[in-house]
């Protein structure tokens, strides 16, 4: 026979616990404002729809030694801790306290855990909405580059959610870009970092959001290390924007053109093969002046050069298609000769170029960097592909 309701016994109501506001808010939050037994909404009258508070804080293990599901050996702190409390409607509160033989401690603990786990699972973003954030920075000259994790999160929301904290790769100061040792040290650091810190998730986690700032050869090499397989979304930093890494809603795709060699020279098999990416600025003429006579030079460029050329992620897809076609065309003529690459592109295009390199179909690539003080381009990193 069910016991007489003991919850209204004045003796048992003495010295009831007083939970602080944070504890109350915590329990209401993990239960989503619903009764943990019958799922009733506890912040609204079901008939009048008025906003009310009909939630009751119910003990699993009784507050008092003579209460339902009492355990006299338990300390008062253990009995009154928020983990021992269920959020119930008035009817369910009365039901569980009047029938402690049906609603045992073990059963109520199981109901509480299952209900709160279900609320968390249903409110968490799905795998399709989540991305692991990869933040890469490297110094440019004497300037340190920095991307705040909050900026990356703002770039994803509200359509997507971060999958935990960002994975950060920060190339330290090592010499200067004008020193040829800088590039080999930076490349070795990136190789080691990827091998040691991304091996556990990069290959098994195709949904990645990539943010990068640094010298363009390092951004290209970053893209090469990441690879093209899987769902990789590269972001672009937009100047003078409140949310600098978030894609504008009104971004447009702009056409890209490819200038090709007019004709192959009689000795084209010995010619230097070069590809310039003239997007932020026109570097075609500068590169042409540096190349040996008879070189074969391709140039990818827009109608209008701009450092803010990339306005939407679809632009990067269009760029990737053109890069694939151009690299394949050059590689078919290469006879295992390397392709010399010169760049003036937004950061997202540099990373995308590296991701677009086909490891088994593209010739070796030698990346160049412009040294303004010397008005010349120098070799930096070689990506070995024809092995």
VMD Tcl script that draws the C-alpha trace (Angstrom):
set ca {
  {0.00 0.00 0.00}
  {1.29 3.41 -0.91}
  {2.44 5.53 1.97}
  {0.59 8.62 3.01}
  {2.08 11.74 1.45}
  {4.82 12.90 3.78}
  {5.94 15.95 1.84}
  {3.39 18.17 3.60}
  {4.40 17.14 7.10}
  {5.47 20.41 8.78}
  {8.21 18.59 10.64}
  {9.78 17.49 7.37}
  {9.54 20.93 5.82}
  {11.74 22.53 8.47}
  {15.17 23.69 7.38}
  {14.50 22.99 3.69}
  {17.58 23.71 1.58}
  {17.97 27.09 -0.06}
  {19.62 26.66 -3.42}
  {21.35 29.68 -4.92}
  {20.20 31.21 -8.19}
  {22.94 29.51 -10.21}
  {21.90 26.04 -8.96}
  {18.27 26.74 -9.81}
  {19.21 28.05 -13.24}
  {21.42 25.02 -13.85}
  {18.64 22.51 -13.13}
  {16.08 24.42 -15.19}
  {18.58 24.58 -18.07}
  {19.56 20.89 -18.19}
  {15.84 19.99 -18.11}
  {14.87 22.59 -20.74}
  {12.11 23.79 -18.40}
  {10.23 20.47 -18.52}
  {9.17 17.91 -15.94}
  {11.74 15.11 -15.88}
  {9.01 12.50 -15.46}
  {6.08 13.51 -17.69}
  {7.81 16.10 -19.95}
  {5.25 18.81 -19.12}
  {6.31 22.42 -19.71}
  {6.86 24.06 -16.32}
  {6.94 27.72 -17.32}
  {3.47 27.94 -18.84}
  {-0.09 27.15 -17.72}
  {-1.27 24.48 -20.15}
  {-4.83 25.87 -20.20}
  {-4.48 29.68 -20.03}
  {-0.98 29.78 -21.58}
  {0.01 32.32 -18.91}
  {3.67 32.41 -17.93}
  {4.00 30.69 -14.56}
  {6.49 28.66 -12.54}
  {4.97 25.30 -11.70}
  {8.29 23.49 -11.27}
  {9.11 21.66 -8.05}
  {12.55 20.70 -6.80}
  {12.17 17.05 -5.70}
  {14.77 15.04 -3.80}
  {15.78 11.61 -5.08}
  {17.35 10.66 -1.74}
  {15.16 12.28 0.90}
  {16.10 15.57 2.53}
  {15.05 14.25 5.99}
  {15.68 10.94 7.71}
  {11.95 10.12 7.71}
  {11.23 11.28 4.17}
  {10.55 9.03 1.15}
  {13.69 7.21 -0.06}
  {15.56 8.25 3.08}
  {19.18 7.23 3.64}
  {20.12 8.35 7.18}
  {23.79 7.59 6.56}
  {24.03 10.28 3.88}
  {25.33 13.71 4.86}
  {23.03 16.71 4.50}
  {25.33 18.11 1.83}
  {24.95 14.94 -0.27}
  {21.18 14.94 0.15}
  {20.74 18.59 -0.85}
  {23.27 18.82 -3.69}
  {21.71 19.79 -7.03}
  {22.74 16.43 -8.55}
  {20.24 14.76 -6.14}
  {17.38 17.00 -7.25}
  {14.85 16.42 -10.02}
  {12.74 19.13 -11.64}
  {9.15 17.89 -11.57}
  {5.63 19.21 -11.96}
  {3.48 19.26 -8.83}
  {1.59 16.11 -9.83}
  {4.72 14.06 -10.50}
  {6.32 15.36 -7.31}
  {3.37 14.05 -5.31}
  {3.33 10.77 -7.24}
  {6.99 9.83 -6.68}
  {6.90 10.75 -2.99}
  {3.71 8.80 -2.30}
  {4.98 5.66 -4.01}
  {8.63 5.21 -3.06}
  {8.41 1.46 -3.69}
  {7.77 2.08 -7.40}
  {9.93 5.18 -7.66}
  {13.08 3.90 -6.02}
  {16.35 5.82 -5.79}
  {17.89 3.78 -8.61}
  {14.87 4.26 -10.88}
  {14.67 8.02 -10.32}
  {18.41 8.41 -10.86}
  {18.07 6.52 -14.15}
  {15.08 8.63 -15.24}
  {16.93 11.85 -14.36}
  {20.11 10.86 -16.20}
  {18.26 9.65 -19.31}
  {16.06 12.75 -19.49}
  {18.91 15.24 -19.10}
  {21.09 13.33 -21.60}
  {18.23 13.37 -24.10}
  {17.78 17.14 -23.72}
  {21.49 17.70 -24.27}
  {21.59 15.42 -27.31}
  {18.57 17.08 -28.91}
  {19.89 20.61 -28.40}
  {23.46 19.99 -29.50}
  {24.33 20.73 -33.15}
  {24.34 17.79 -35.53}
  {27.49 16.49 -37.16}
  {26.40 18.17 -40.40}
  {26.34 21.53 -38.61}
  {29.69 21.11 -36.83}
  {33.21 21.84 -38.03}
  {36.62 21.51 -36.48}
  {38.40 24.87 -36.67}
  {42.03 25.02 -37.83}
  {43.77 28.36 -37.26}
  {47.17 28.93 -38.87}
  {49.34 32.01 -38.40}
  {52.91 32.89 -39.35}
  {54.78 36.19 -39.02}
  {55.00 38.46 -42.05}
  {58.27 40.35 -41.81}
  {58.50 41.68 -38.27}
  {54.72 41.56 -37.75}
  {53.07 38.79 -35.79}
  {49.80 37.57 -37.26}
  {46.96 36.65 -34.91}
  {43.46 35.23 -35.39}
  {41.26 35.19 -32.29}
  {39.25 32.01 -31.82}
  {36.14 34.11 -31.20}
  {36.47 35.56 -34.72}
  {36.51 32.05 -36.17}
  {33.43 31.05 -34.16}
  {31.59 34.18 -35.35}
  {32.45 33.25 -38.94}
  {30.73 29.87 -38.53}
  {27.59 30.94 -36.68}
  {24.65 30.74 -36.85}
  {24.62 28.18 -39.67}
  {27.47 26.10 -38.24}
  {29.00 25.37 -34.85}
  {32.59 24.80 -33.71}
  {33.51 21.22 -32.89}
  {35.36 21.96 -29.66}
  {38.19 24.46 -29.39}
  {40.18 25.45 -32.46}
  {43.34 23.57 -33.37}
  {46.02 26.27 -33.65}
  {49.31 26.14 -35.57}
  {51.53 29.16 -35.03}
  {54.86 29.37 -36.85}
  {57.39 31.08 -34.56}
  {59.78 33.85 -35.56}
  {62.77 32.21 -37.20}
  {65.09 34.54 -39.06}
  {63.49 36.77 -41.68}
  {61.65 36.03 -44.91}
  {64.63 37.50 -46.79}
  {66.85 34.78 -45.31}
  {66.66 31.54 -47.30}
  {66.90 29.58 -44.03}
  {63.51 30.95 -42.94}
  {61.60 28.86 -45.46}
  {63.27 25.55 -44.67}
  {62.84 26.10 -40.92}
  {59.17 27.08 -41.32}
  {58.50 24.11 -43.63}
  {60.13 21.66 -41.20}
  {58.10 23.14 -38.34}
  {54.84 22.75 -40.29}
  {55.70 19.16 -41.29}
  {56.44 18.22 -37.69}
  {53.38 20.00 -36.30}
  {51.03 18.27 -38.71}
  {52.60 14.90 -38.14}
  {52.42 15.18 -34.35}
  {49.27 17.16 -33.65}
  {46.79 16.57 -36.48}
  {47.27 12.88 -37.16}
  {44.55 11.92 -34.67}
  {41.79 13.96 -36.31}
  {42.72 15.39 -39.72}
  {42.34 12.15 -41.68}
  {39.19 11.07 -39.85}
  {37.52 14.46 -39.68}
  {36.54 15.64 -43.17}
  {34.58 18.69 -41.93}
  {37.19 21.37 -41.25}
  {37.05 25.19 -41.25}
  {40.41 26.74 -42.18}
  {41.58 30.23 -41.18}
  {45.05 31.42 -42.13}
  {47.30 34.49 -42.13}
  {50.95 34.50 -43.14}
  {53.36 34.62 -46.10}
  {51.73 33.19 -49.20}
  {54.19 30.30 -49.76}
  {53.41 29.03 -46.24}
  {49.67 29.35 -46.86}
  {50.02 27.30 -50.05}
  {52.01 24.68 -48.18}
  {49.34 24.65 -45.46}
  {46.72 23.88 -48.10}
  {48.91 21.13 -49.54}
  {49.26 19.50 -46.09}
  {45.51 19.69 -45.48}
  {44.65 18.19 -48.86}
  {41.50 18.48 -50.91}
  {39.67 15.33 -49.83}
  {36.70 15.72 -47.50}
  {34.64 18.78 -46.65}
  {37.20 21.54 -46.14}
  {35.91 25.12 -46.00}
  {38.48 27.91 -46.30}
  {37.63 31.36 -44.94}
  {38.78 34.78 -46.12}
  {39.54 37.78 -43.95}
  {37.57 40.87 -45.02}
  {39.01 44.25 -44.11}
  {36.95 46.87 -42.27}
  {34.20 44.41 -41.30}
  {32.71 43.99 -37.82}
  {32.96 40.20 -38.33}
  {36.15 40.05 -40.44}
  {36.06 36.32 -41.24}
  {32.33 35.91 -41.91}
  {31.29 35.56 -45.53}
  {29.18 38.54 -46.70}
  {25.58 37.67 -47.55}
  {25.76 39.61 -50.83}
  {29.08 38.22 -52.12}
  {29.41 37.63 -55.87}
  {31.42 35.23 -58.02}
  {33.74 37.08 -60.39}
  {35.22 35.56 -63.55}
  {38.85 34.49 -63.76}
  {40.81 34.31 -66.99}
  {43.91 32.36 -67.99}
  {46.60 33.90 -70.21}
  {48.64 31.19 -71.95}
  {51.89 31.15 -73.93}
  {51.26 32.33 -77.48}
  {53.16 29.40 -78.97}
  {55.56 26.70 -77.90}
  {59.19 27.42 -78.66}
  {61.22 25.04 -80.79}
  {63.06 24.02 -77.66}
  {60.02 23.98 -75.36}
  {61.18 20.79 -73.62}
  {63.98 22.83 -72.05}
  {61.86 25.89 -71.27}
  {61.15 27.10 -67.77}
  {57.49 26.53 -66.86}
  {55.90 29.32 -64.84}
  {52.47 30.09 -63.43}
  {51.62 33.45 -61.92}
  {48.48 34.10 -59.89}
  {47.73 37.79 -60.47}
  {44.58 38.44 -58.44}
  {45.34 41.04 -55.78}
  {47.79 42.81 -58.12}
  {49.05 42.43 -61.67}
  {52.38 40.61 -61.38}
  {52.46 39.07 -64.86}
  {54.82 41.64 -66.38}
  {57.12 41.61 -63.36}
  {57.39 37.83 -63.45}
  {57.89 37.76 -67.22}
  {60.87 40.10 -66.92}
  {62.53 37.72 -64.45}
  {62.01 34.55 -66.46}
  {64.66 33.30 -68.89}
  {64.03 33.89 -72.57}
  {61.83 31.21 -74.10}
  {60.02 30.42 -70.84}
  {56.42 29.24 -70.97}
  {54.33 31.47 -68.77}
  {50.67 31.03 -67.73}
  {48.83 33.70 -65.74}
  {45.50 33.41 -63.88}
  {43.91 36.83 -63.42}
  {40.55 38.67 -63.10}
  {39.22 41.58 -65.13}
  {39.87 43.86 -62.17}
  {42.60 43.24 -59.59}
  {41.63 43.58 -55.94}
  {42.84 42.53 -52.50}
  {39.13 42.03 -51.66}
  {38.50 39.84 -54.70}
  {37.10 36.85 -52.79}
  {33.59 37.64 -51.56}
  {32.02 34.18 -51.26}
  {33.12 30.54 -50.86}
  {31.82 29.76 -54.36}
  {34.62 31.96 -55.70}
  {37.15 29.54 -54.25}
  {35.42 26.61 -55.94}
  {35.61 28.43 -59.28}
  {39.29 29.18 -58.65}
  {39.98 25.51 -57.77}
  {38.50 24.33 -61.09}
  {40.70 26.73 -63.07}
  {43.79 25.75 -61.06}
  {43.14 22.04 -61.72}
  {42.82 22.63 -65.46}
  {45.86 24.90 -65.69}
  {48.16 22.68 -63.60}
  {47.12 19.65 -65.64}
  {47.87 21.48 -68.88}
  {51.30 22.58 -67.68}
  {52.13 19.17 -66.18}
  {51.37 17.46 -69.49}
  {54.16 19.53 -71.06}
  {56.57 19.34 -68.18}
  {58.55 16.14 -68.83}
  {59.14 16.10 -65.06}
  {60.24 19.73 -65.01}
  {59.03 21.75 -62.01}
  {56.42 24.49 -62.24}
  {57.55 27.84 -60.84}
  {54.62 29.55 -59.08}
  {54.41 33.28 -58.31}
  {51.53 34.73 -56.28}
  {49.63 37.87 -55.42}
  {46.34 36.47 -54.10}
  {44.03 36.77 -51.06}
  {44.89 34.36 -48.24}
  {41.99 32.01 -48.95}
  {43.11 31.58 -52.56}
  {46.68 30.77 -51.49}
  {45.39 28.00 -49.19}
  {42.97 26.78 -51.86}
  {45.77 26.62 -54.44}
  {47.76 24.33 -52.15}
  {44.71 22.12 -51.58}
  {44.18 21.90 -55.35}
  {47.57 20.37 -56.06}
  {47.07 16.77 -57.22}
  {49.76 14.71 -55.59}
  {50.02 12.05 -58.29}
  {49.28 14.15 -61.36}
  {50.97 17.52 -60.88}
  {54.62 18.29 -61.52}
  {56.84 19.46 -58.67}
  {56.03 23.01 -57.65}
  {58.56 25.66 -56.65}
  {56.91 28.49 -54.72}
  {58.32 32.01 -55.04}
  {58.00 35.02 -52.75}
  {58.38 38.67 -53.71}
  {61.10 40.65 -51.91}
  {60.07 44.26 -52.20}
  {63.40 45.72 -51.06}
  {65.14 43.89 -53.91}
  {62.23 44.06 -56.37}
  {62.64 40.40 -57.19}
  {61.06 37.01 -56.48}
  {63.04 34.30 -54.73}
  {62.53 30.56 -54.45}
  {61.13 29.47 -51.10}
  {59.50 26.03 -50.74}
  {59.51 23.12 -53.18}
  {56.56 20.74 -53.09}
  {57.78 17.36 -54.32}
  {55.03 15.63 -56.27}
  {56.67 13.63 -59.07}
  {58.36 10.92 -57.03}
}
mol new
graphics top color blue
foreach p $ca { graphics top sphere $p radius 0.5 }
foreach p [lrange $ca 0 end-1] q [lrange $ca 1 end] { graphics top cylinder $p $q radius 0.2 }
display resetview
